[in-house]
Amino acid sequence: MQWNYYTPEFECDTVNREMLKYSPWSGHRFFIYDFIRALQPETIVELGSYYGCSAFAMAQAIKDGRFCSTLWAVDTWQGDDFTQSDYQQDVYSAFCEVRDTCYSDSYVKMLRTTFDEAVQSFAPGSINVLHIDGSHHYKDVEHDFAHWKERLRPDGIVLFHDISEDKVYGNIMGSHYFWEDLKKAYPWTAEFPFSLGLGVLFLDESVYQTFKKQVDFGVYQACNNSEAIFLKDDLRKYYFKSADAQAYLGDLKGQVAVLNGHLKKYEQDVAGKDDYIRELEEKLRSQAGEAECFHTEIVRVKNDYERTFADERLAAGLAEAKESAQPEQLSQLTEEIAQIKADYQCTIDKKEQYISQLEEECSHFSQILEKQTAEIEKDYQKTIDGKESYIKELEAAQRESEKQRQTQSESYQKRLEETLSEMALHTGRLEEMSAAMLSLKDALAQSTVRCNELEMALQSSQFLNQSLAEEKDACRVQKEQLEAQLMKADEQYRNTWNYKMQHWMKKT
């Protein structure tokens, strides 16, 4: 086993970043990558692959190292009571998408079945590395380990996730208590307390001792801390983006509400105009009915006039009878004819007067009708023009609002970029100060070692050497000075960090 510390790029994050990079298992990805690169196991079995954070980290190591290894991902992809609410509708398809996009089914095999059914697919002593990350109840973890340990090689290694005392949904998981009991029976173990904890159990002492000598656990703790800071800043950035999006949506909803109010008022105005148009149409129909009545009256007058002409023909007949009538009859006929002529003349005068009156009223009514028709057409055109003008005003207001939002978004983006740039500058300065502090700590450590060496030399020496005592005093003075400088630098670092954070929080 030759251990190296790599800085890999996990290709799976390009496909399903949210569910892999932010997974509770993501804090151990650098360790498991280096672990697989150093061990180069032939057969790896993972019980519980979830979205594949650990599986794809191991697959990345197999791919980068070009090993002839096979990773078996065993899962029903249904979840348990600790993770079921976290699953998407189709986790299996999400896992397959990452596997097919970034890796190969030639070295990443999937068994969609229960753990008890899958154990029959592996011969005893055939598994190099077993990762148990299924149900987190005590009995379930105990059951999985008992059923699968016979499938391990004599120098096999077992990984257990979720062994920390962190509470999930208010309770410490049973996998923690099982790990504590397991350490009593198996002495060769190692563990990482962060990211819900990862336990490593070795069945072979020599492999364990080699692992302990070569692996610096502090490196992976530092990697996890750096990754946690990065992810925290990443989440904060997404939070501000989400807040901006929510504010933008709220502004849009407000504008939509105003627009809906305008549209509702516009619909009411249109409905009122339509009612007014219908009322005018009813008046037109009524006036048309009156015109029809006038026409009927004119026809009646004409008929009376025709009857008058018939009476005139009767008078002519009477005149003929007058010539052949007797004197007594002639006098009577004359009186009747005079009466008829008088009645006829009166009738003619009245009819002509009535006809003239009807014609005047009809002409007046036609003028009124034409005037009202012109007013209706004018009002209708005015309504149409008003609608078009109102629509244009709404469109112009919307364009202006979009322009203002775009300007605000660009301004905010510029401020955000300036803030991030300033934070990067301050971070660089803080890193320089941190490096200086580390140098001071190293110098202090060296001075302490030197002082201890001098003290041991003084104690073992039978004769006190004055120059050695003076060097010891000088080292002690140098140690005190370095301690003072370290304390001052540490205080300056904390003050600078607090000031920069407060300054950045005020700006954001």
C-alpha positions in Angstrom: 0.0 0.0 0.0 1.5 3.3 -1.1 -0.6 6.2 0.1 -0.8 9.5 -1.8 -2.9 12.6 -1.3 -4.7 13.5 -4.5 -6.9 16.5 -5.5 -9.4 14.8 -7.9 -12.2 16.3 -9.9 -15.4 14.4 -9.4 -17.1 14.3 -12.8 -20.4 13.1 -11.2 -21.0 16.7 -9.9 -21.5 17.9 -13.4 -24.6 15.8 -13.7 -26.2 15.8 -10.2 -24.3 18.4 -8.2 -26.9 19.2 -5.6 -27.4 15.6 -4.5 -23.8 14.6 -4.6 -21.6 17.6 -3.7 -23.9 18.5 -0.8 -24.5 14.9 0.4 -23.7 14.1 4.1 -21.2 11.6 2.6 -19.3 14.2 0.6 -16.9 15.1 3.5 -15.2 11.6 3.0 -14.8 11.7 -0.8 -11.2 12.7 -0.7 -10.3 10.0 1.7 -12.2 7.2 -0.1 -10.6 8.3 -3.4 -7.1 8.1 -2.0 -8.1 4.8 -0.2 -9.1 3.1 -3.5 -6.1 4.5 -5.3 -3.7 3.1 -2.6 -5.4 -0.2 -2.1 -6.4 -1.0 -5.7 -9.0 -3.6 -4.6 -10.4 -6.1 -7.1 -14.0 -6.3 -5.7 -15.8 -3.5 -3.9 -19.4 -4.0 -2.6 -21.5 -1.1 -1.3 -24.7 -1.8 0.6 -26.9 1.3 0.2 -25.8 3.6 -2.6 -28.4 6.3 -2.3 -27.7 8.9 -5.0 -24.2 7.6 -5.3 -21.9 10.1 -3.5 -19.6 7.4 -2.1 -20.0 5.0 -5.0 -19.1 7.6 -7.7 -16.1 8.8 -5.6 -14.8 5.2 -5.7 -15.7 4.9 -9.3 -13.7 8.1 -10.0 -10.6 6.5 -8.4 -11.1 3.3 -10.5 -11.4 5.4 -13.6 -8.5 7.7 -12.9 -6.2 4.8 -11.8 -7.3 2.6 -14.7 -7.7 -0.3 -12.3 -9.2 -3.7 -13.1 -11.7 -3.2 -10.2 -15.4 -3.8 -10.0 -17.7 -1.8 -7.8 -21.1 -3.4 -7.0 -23.8 -1.0 -5.9 -26.5 -2.9 -4.0 -29.7 -1.0 -3.3 -33.5 -1.1 -3.8 -33.4 2.7 -4.3 -36.5 3.0 -2.1 -34.9 4.6 1.0 -35.5 4.0 4.7 -37.2 6.0 7.5 -34.0 8.2 7.8 -33.8 9.1 4.1 -37.1 8.3 2.5 -38.3 11.9 2.6 -35.1 13.0 0.8 -35.6 10.8 -2.3 -36.8 12.2 -5.6 -39.5 10.4 -7.5 -37.0 8.2 -9.4 -33.6 7.9 -7.6 -32.7 4.8 -9.6 -32.9 6.7 -12.9 -30.8 9.6 -11.4 -28.1 7.1 -10.3 -28.2 5.4 -13.8 -27.9 8.8 -15.5 -24.6 9.6 -13.6 -23.2 6.1 -14.1 -24.0 6.2 -17.9 -22.7 9.7 -18.4 -19.5 9.7 -16.4 -18.5 6.1 -15.8 -19.0 2.7 -17.3 -21.1 -0.3 -16.4 -18.0 -2.4 -17.0 -16.7 -1.5 -13.6 -19.8 0.0 -11.9 -22.4 -2.8 -11.5 -25.9 -2.2 -10.1 -27.9 -4.8 -8.2 -31.4 -3.5 -7.6 -32.4 -6.0 -4.8 -32.3 -6.4 -1.1 -29.0 -7.0 0.8 -30.1 -10.5 1.9 -30.9 -11.5 -1.7 -27.7 -10.0 -3.1 -25.3 -11.8 -0.7 -25.9 -15.0 -2.6 -24.3 -13.5 -5.7 -20.8 -13.4 -4.0 -18.6 -16.3 -3.0 -17.1 -16.5 0.5 -13.7 -14.7 0.6 -14.3 -12.8 -2.6 -14.8 -9.2 -1.4 -11.8 -6.8 -0.7 -13.8 -3.8 0.5 -17.3 -3.7 1.9 -19.1 -0.5 2.6 -22.2 -0.7 4.8 -24.5 2.3 4.5 -28.0 0.9 4.4 -30.6 1.1 7.2 -29.1 2.9 10.2 -30.9 1.0 13.0 -28.8 -1.0 15.3 -30.3 -4.4 14.4 -30.2 -3.7 10.7 -26.5 -2.8 10.7 -25.7 -5.7 12.9 -27.6 -8.0 10.6 -25.9 -6.7 7.4 -22.4 -7.1 8.9 -23.2 -10.6 10.2 -24.5 -11.8 6.8 -21.7 -10.3 4.7 -18.5 -10.7 6.8 -18.0 -14.3 5.5 -17.8 -12.9 2.0 -14.8 -10.8 2.9 -11.2 -11.8 2.1 -8.9 -12.5 5.2 -7.3 -9.0 4.7 -10.7 -7.4 3.8 -11.8 -3.9 5.0 -15.3 -2.8 6.1 -16.5 0.8 6.0 -19.3 2.0 8.2 -21.0 5.4 7.6 -23.1 7.3 10.2 -21.1 6.3 13.3 -21.0 9.7 14.9 -23.2 11.0 17.7 -24.9 13.5 15.5 -28.6 13.5 15.8 -30.8 12.8 12.7 -34.5 13.8 13.1 -33.8 14.3 16.9 -32.2 10.9 17.6 -28.7 9.4 17.5 -28.6 6.6 14.9 -28.3 3.0 15.9 -25.3 2.6 13.6 -23.3 4.7 16.2 -24.0 2.3 19.0 -23.3 -0.7 16.9 -19.9 0.8 15.9 -19.1 1.4 19.6 -19.8 -2.2 20.4 -18.0 -3.5 17.3 -14.7 -1.7 18.4 -14.7 -3.9 21.5 -14.6 -7.0 19.4 -12.3 -5.8 16.6 -9.2 -3.9 17.8 -8.0 -2.7 14.4 -10.2 0.2 13.7 -10.0 3.9 12.6 -12.6 6.5 12.4 -13.4 10.0 11.1 -15.8 12.0 13.3 -17.0 14.5 10.7 -19.7 14.2 8.0 -21.8 11.9 10.3 -18.7 9.8 10.9 -17.0 7.1 8.9 -15.6 3.9 10.6 -12.9 1.7 9.0 -12.5 -1.8 10.3 -9.5 -4.0 9.3 -9.5 -7.7 9.5 -5.7 -7.9 9.1 -3.3 -6.3 11.6 -0.5 -5.7 9.1 -2.8 -3.8 6.7 -4.0 -1.8 9.7 -0.5 -0.9 10.8 0.6 0.1 7.3 -2.6 2.3 7.1 -1.9 3.9 10.5 1.7 4.7 9.5 1.0 6.3 6.1 -2.3 8.1 6.6 -2.5 11.5 8.2 -6.1 11.9 9.5 -5.6 15.7 9.9 -5.3 16.1 6.1 -8.8 14.9 5.6 -10.1 16.9 8.5 -8.6 20.0 6.9 -10.0 19.0 3.5 -13.5 18.6 5.1 -13.1 22.0 6.8 -12.1 23.7 3.6 -14.9 22.0 1.7 -17.4 23.0 4.4 -16.3 26.6 4.1 -16.6 26.5 0.3 -20.0 24.9 0.4 -21.1 27.4 3.1 -20.1 30.3 0.8 -21.7 28.5 -2.1 -25.0 28.0 -0.2 -24.9 31.6 0.9 -24.5 32.7 -2.7 -27.4 30.6 -3.8 -29.4 32.0 -0.8 -28.9 35.5 -2.0 -29.7 34.5 -5.6 -32.8 32.9 -4.3 -33.7 35.9 -2.2 -33.2 38.1 -5.3 -35.4 35.8 -7.3 -38.1 35.9 -4.6 -38.0 39.7 -4.5 -38.2 39.7 -8.3 -41.1 37.3 -8.3 -42.8 39.4 -5.6 -42.3 42.5 -7.8 -43.7 40.7 -10.8 -46.7 39.5 -8.8 -47.4 43.1 -7.7 -47.2 44.3 -11.3 -49.4 41.4 -12.4 -51.9 42.4 -9.7 -51.9 46.0 -10.9 -52.2 44.8 -14.5 -55.1 42.6 -13.6 -56.7 45.6 -11.9 -56.3 47.6 -15.0 -57.6 44.8 -17.2 -60.6 44.4 -14.9 -61.3 48.1 -15.1 -60.8 47.9 -18.9 -63.3 45.0 -19.1 -65.8 46.9 -17.0 -65.4 49.9 -19.3 -65.8 47.7 -22.4 -68.9 46.1 -20.8 -70.3 49.6 -20.1 -69.6 50.7 -23.7 -71.2 47.5 -25.0 -74.3 48.1 -22.9 -74.5 51.6 -24.2 -74.1 50.4 -27.8 -76.9 47.9 -27.2 -79.1 50.7 -25.7 -78.5 52.9 -28.8 -79.3 50.0 -31.1 -82.6 49.4 -29.2 -83.4 53.1 -29.6 -82.6 52.8 -33.4 -84.9 49.9 -33.7 -87.6 51.8 -31.7 -87.2 54.8 -33.9 -87.3 52.6 -37.0 -90.6 51.2 -35.7 -91.9 54.8 -35.4 -90.8 55.5 -38.9 -92.7 52.4 -40.1 -95.8 53.8 -38.3 -95.3 57.1 -40.1 -95.1 55.3 -43.4 -98.3 53.4 -42.6 -100.0 56.7 -41.8 -98.9 58.1 -45.1 -100.3 55.1 -47.0 -103.6 55.6 -45.1 -103.7 59.2 -46.1 -103.0 58.3 -49.7 -105.9 55.7 -49.6 -108.2 58.4 -48.2 -107.1 60.7 -51.0 -108.0 57.9 -53.5 -111.4 57.6 -51.9 -111.8 61.4 -52.3 -111.2 61.0 -56.0 -113.9 58.3 -56.0 -116.3 60.9 -54.3 -115.4 63.4 -57.1 -116.4 60.8 -59.7 -119.6 60.4 -57.8 -120.1 64.2 -58.0 -119.6 64.0 -61.8 -122.3 61.4 -61.9 -124.6 63.6 -60.0 -123.9 66.5 -62.4 -125.0 64.2 -65.3 -128.1 63.4 -63.3 -128.7 67.1 -62.7 -129.2 67.7 -66.4 -132.0 65.1 -66.6 -133.5 65.8 -63.2 -136.7 67.6 -62.3 -136.6 71.2 -60.8 -137.3 69.9 -57.3 -134.7 67.2 -57.6 -132.4 69.7 -59.3 -132.5 72.0 -56.2 -131.9 69.0 -53.9 -129.0 67.7 -56.0 -127.5 71.2 -56.2 -127.5 71.4 -52.4 -126.0 67.9 -52.1 -123.3 68.7 -54.7 -122.4 71.9 -52.9 -122.2 70.0 -49.7 -120.1 67.3 -51.3 -117.8 69.9 -52.9 -117.4 71.7 -49.5 -116.7 68.4 -47.8 -114.3 67.4 -50.6 -112.4 70.7 -50.4 -112.2 70.4 -46.6 -111.0 66.9 -46.9 -108.4 67.8 -49.5 -107.1 70.7 -47.4 -106.9 68.6 -44.3 -105.2 65.7 -46.1 -102.7 68.0 -47.7 -102.0 69.7 -44.4 -101.7 66.4 -42.7 -99.5 65.0 -45.4 -97.3 68.1 -45.2 -97.1 67.7 -41.5 -96.2 64.1 -41.8 -93.5 64.9 -44.3 -92.0 67.5 -42.0 -92.0 65.2 -39.1 -90.5 62.4 -41.2 -87.8 64.8 -42.4 -87.1 65.9 -38.9 -87.0 62.4 -37.6 -84.6 61.4 -40.4 -82.3 64.3 -39.4 -82.4 63.2 -35.7 -81.8 59.6 -36.8 -78.8 60.6 -38.9 -77.4 62.8 -36.1 -77.8 60.0 -33.5 -76.2 57.5 -35.9 -73.2 59.8 -36.4 -72.9 60.3 -32.6 -73.0 56.5 -32.1 -70.4 55.9 -34.7 -68.2 58.7 -33.2 -68.6 57.3 -29.6 -67.8 53.8 -30.9 -64.7 55.0 -32.7 -63.7 56.9 -29.6 -64.1 53.7 -27.5 -61.9 51.7 -30.0 -59.3 54.5 -30.0 -59.3 54.6 -26.1 -58.8 50.8 -25.9 -55.9 50.9 -28.3 -54.3 53.9 -26.4 -54.8 52.1 -23.1 -53.2 48.9 -24.4 -50.2 51.0 -25.7 -49.8 52.7 -22.3 -49.8 49.3 -20.5 -47.2 47.9 -22.9 -45.0 51.0 -22.5 -45.3 50.8 -18.7 -44.4 47.1 -18.8 -41.3 47.8 -21.0 -40.2 50.6 -18.6 -40.6 48.2 -15.7 -38.6 45.5 -17.4 -35.9 48.1 -18.1 -35.8 49.2 -14.5 -35.6 45.6 -13.2 -32.7 44.9 -15.7 -30.9 47.9 -14.5 -31.4 47.0 -10.8 -30.2 43.4 -11.5 -27.1 44.6 -13.3 -26.3 47.0 -10.5 -26.8 44.3 -7.8 -24.6 41.9 -9.9 -21.9 44.5 -10.1 -22.0 45.1 -6.3 -22.0 41.4 -5.7 -18.9 40.9 -7.9 -17.1 43.8 -6.2 -17.9 42.3 -2.8 -16.7 38.9 -3.8 -13.6 40.4 -5.2 -12.9 42.3 -2.1 -13.6 39.2 0.0 -11.1 37.3 -2.1 -8.5 40.0 -1.5 -9.2 39.9 2.2 -9.1 36.1 2.2 -5.7 36.2 0.5 -4.4 38.6 3.2 -5.8 36.4 5.9 -4.2 33.4 4.3 -0.9 35.3 4.3 -1.3 36.1 8.0 -2.2 32.5 8.7 0.9 31.3 6.9 3.0 33.8 9.0 1.3 32.4 12.1 2.2 28.9 11.1 5.8 30.0 10.5 5.9 31.6 14.0 4.4 28.4 15.5 7.1 26.3 13.7 9.8 28.6 15.0 8.3 28.4 18.5 8.2 24.7 18.3 11.8 24.5 17.2 12.8 26.9 20.0 11.0 24.8 22.5 12.7 21.6 21.3 16.1 23.4 21.5 15.3 24.6 25.1 14.3 21.0 26.0 17.5 19.7 24.5 19.6 22.2 26.4 17.8 21.5 29.7 18.4 17.7 29.2 22.1 18.5 28.4 22.3 20.6 31.6 20.7 17.9 33.7 22.9 15.1 32.4 26.1 17.2 32.5 28.2 17.0 35.7 29.7 20.4 35.2 27.6 23.5 34.5 28.8 25.3 31.5 28.3 29.0 31.7 28.0 29.5 28.0 25.4 26.7 27.8 23.4 28.4 30.6 23.6 31.7 28.7 22.4 30.0 25.5 19.5 28.5 27.5 18.6 31.9 28.8 18.8 33.3 25.3 16.6 30.5 24.0 14.1 31.2 26.8 14.1 34.9 26.0 13.6 34.1 22.3 10.8 31.6 23.2 9.1 34.3 25.2 9.5 36.8 22.4 8.1 34.4 19.9 5.2 33.5 22.1 4.4 37.3 22.5 4.7 37.7 18.7 2.4 34.7 18.2 -0.2 36.0 20.6 -0.1 39.4 19.0 -0.4 37.9 15.5 -3.2 35.7 16.6 -5.0 38.6 18.2 -4.4 40.7 15.0 -5.7 37.8 12.9 -8.9 37.5 14.9 -9.5 41.3 15.0 -8.9 41.5 11.2 -11.1 38.5 10.5 -13.9 39.9 12.7 -13.6 43.4 11.1 -13.7 42.1 7.6 -16.6 39.8 8.3 -18.6 42.7 9.9 -17.6 45.0 7.0 -18.7 42.4 4.5 -22.0 41.6 6.3 -22.8 45.4 6.3 -22.1 45.7 2.6 -24.2 42.7 1.7 
